[in-house]
Amino acid sequence: MMIALISYARSNNYTTIDGWLSRVDYGHKERLYHFYKKFGFEISPNDTKMEFADMKLLLD
């Protein structure tokens, strides 16, 4: 699904995909970081409200 999302975004001229990781999933932090990083997302810690990290993928 992630490959399909990235392909769709590129073919429709999106420049970025961004979002945030929920505090609900904090117990799986390392696994989530690994998953998103393998697709090229940059992850930045952001300890606010429901979030524990922001993520962004810059598309070519």
Secondary structure, 3 states (H helix, E strand, C coil): CHHHHHHHHHHCCCCEEEEEEEHHHHHHHHHHHHHHHHCCCEEEECCCCCEEEEEEEECC
